[in-house]
Amino acid sequence: MPTTRAKPAERKRGRPASNAPKPSGEPAEAAEAAMPAKRRMGVAVARRASPRHTQPALVASAQQAPAAPVQLAPAAPVLSSEGVQAHSDASTPGERQAPEDLLLMAEAPENPLPAAGGRKAAAARKDPAKEPPAEVELSEYERERQANLARNRAYLQSLGLLESARALRDEMPARTAPSKARGLQPARKQREAQTASDPRRSLRSKGMTPEGDFAGGVHAEGADGSVVVMVAGEAVRYSAAAALRLGTDAAAEESVAKRSRLSVNISFRSLNASESIDAAYLQLLRAPSDGPLKASVKSSERAVPFESAPMLGKISNLSLREARVAKLTKRDIVHLAFQPRSDCLLLAAADKAGHVALWDVRRADETSAEKEEGEKDDAPDGVLLLQPHEQYVSGLKWSLDRPSRLFTASYDGTVRVLDLSRAPASSSIGVASSSASWSLVLHSDENDISALEVDAAGNVAWWADNKGAMGMVDVRQKTSPSPPLYLHDRKINFLSLDPGDGIRLASCSTDATVCVWDIRALGKNCKSEHTIGHTKSCQSAVWAPSGSGELLTTCYDDTLRIWSALELKLAGGAKVKASPKLSIRHNCNTGRWIVPFRAIWTAAADGIVVGSMHRQMHLLEASSGGLVKAYGSELMTAIPARNAAHPTLPVLAGGTASGRVHIYS
């Protein structure tokens, strides 16, 4: 029989549903009893929502009426000890009658909800499951579900799976907390440390008159960012870059100061520590070592590695500790080099902004212990930051025979050397920081130096630029260097001197060639001794430190190649096509934001270290090219594009684009 229901508008105004029109001759109780159970619950809730009109008689009649069947979702299949779906012998949940507690949930509570509240409030009032009663007896369906869970739990217990899961959970290492910032502090923290009493304000807000070319304001602005200003009654146009440089007198003075720094010696003065810390570092740099490292220079002994060089087995099981992860530079690290001595562990790093950082790694371990005890250190975690250059540092080399000599080169056209072997020492502190400096070896306004190499004694340096030119400068002579020689068609990326004979110099270029030169025959119209072609740009060509005459090249064609001395000689002939001794496939496409990979030899020349796009350092076997170890850690959150291997200790280093260095030892 059709039933009627109250109009929505009437329910919103709180009018009783019994006032709605009903078919004549049909009492309200009969109509209510004919409603489905779910509908009766809704009517009871709607009446309960009205604080002024309640119908307890109608709710009582709903309780007395027989409950209509309610379709409930069948229980999900559960696993029993027999391996089949467990079901109760009773009728399925869909055939059972609705329990009486469903109607009990429809009864009016002591504090009924208000009628207002919109659709969400009405939906919450119509859903009794969202507000279950304080104490409700479990239904038959819920009891059956709990029984199935208990039976399954007992079956898993009999198989011993629960104990195995607990054992695995206990054996899993605890998640390490994020590593604390070590070394240089981020610029954000430095800005927060500045006092708020000196906020950045414009000259107009300070009541000051601007000076310089832009004192009269910008007359016009172009779509390309250029501006037109009026200077002495004349319109002068500046490009966007020039406008940024000459916007203020301070910027112009800073530009002049930077240019003047290129032609003078730069004092050894750090950017992050006191003068006493600088003096202590200078004393550490010039401390006597175990003796100069010498390669096997005789031709009959070229296959003999360094006597103290660690073999591949000693560097295949290294680990990374939190104390040996630190931020050394402000920009991307482009060069890493350990000081060639075994009495200390000191690393030099260079970045894209002209900075050179020195890190006393063992001092960092002591600083970590001091921080735990609450002591304060003036030099952050043993890191000293200096700026001997104004632009991208393109070369960083230690002298093998004189470890106190550190050579650097930059795109600003300068080559400098930090030579502490001649610096006077103070009896109390060590080397006076005011007397030490980055001495100027070469300054060229026409050449953007892109590569650097020095001999073992640190007396002669070879440099190259981004136009394919290469030159030589003798540090001992005060005369001007000889004019450069144009040996490649495009930028020279890397220079390497063979430590075996000391006369073969390898150069690799963006023109996809690697050339080997005899330094005794370098001159006008000279020709390379060997020329090896590659399919794409070559980023590095490194001679084996053992003096074996093998050359390791890194190319953008995703291949690392090892060339032997015999095949290099064959490559120089016109009729013989060179072929590498070993080719190793490796992803070398780092993209735009990561500096190119440059594979290096291990100290004993029996392994290769190269960065990986998986945020790892790969240690490869030089004889077969197989992967020996992939060094990775949660502490290394970026790609270690540049790497270094200590010449006497089993230590590896990897530098990332964030300026952080990770020491595996």
LINTA-V307590 format. One record per helix or strand. SS is the DSSP state (A for helix, B for strand). FROM is the first residue (numbers start at 1). LEN is the number of residues. If there is no record, write none. Layout:
ss->SS from->FROM len->LEN
ss->SS from->FROM len->LEN
//
This chain:
ss->A from->8 len->5
ss->A from->17 len->3
ss->A from->28 len->6
ss->A from->37 len->12
ss->A from->56 len->9
ss->B from->79 len->1
ss->B from->85 len->1
ss->A from->93 len->3
ss->A from->101 len->4
ss->A from->118 len->9
ss->A from->128 len->4
ss->A from->140 len->20
ss->A from->161 len->11
ss->B from->183 len->1
ss->A from->187 len->7
ss->B from->218 len->4
ss->B from->227 len->5
ss->B from->234 len->5
ss->A from->240 len->6
ss->A from->249 len->13
ss->B from->266 len->2
ss->A from->275 len->11
ss->A from->299 len->3
ss->A from->312 len->4
ss->B from->320 len->8
ss->B from->333 len->6
ss->B from->346 len->6
ss->B from->356 len->5
ss->A from->361 len->12
ss->A from->380 len->3
ss->B from->383 len->4
ss->B from->393 len->6
ss->B from->405 len->6
ss->B from->414 len->6
ss->B from->425 len->1
ss->B from->431 len->1
ss->B from->437 len->7
ss->B from->449 len->6
ss->B from->460 len->6
ss->B from->469 len->6
ss->B from->485 len->2
ss->B from->492 len->6
ss->B from->504 len->6
ss->B from->513 len->6
ss->A from->519 len->3
ss->B from->530 len->4
ss->B from->538 len->6
ss->B from->551 len->5
ss->B from->559 len->5
ss->A from->565 len->8
ss->B from->582 len->4
ss->B from->600 len->2
ss->B from->607 len->6
ss->B from->616 len->6
ss->B from->627 len->5
ss->B from->642 len->4
ss->B from->652 len->4
ss->B from->660 len->5
//
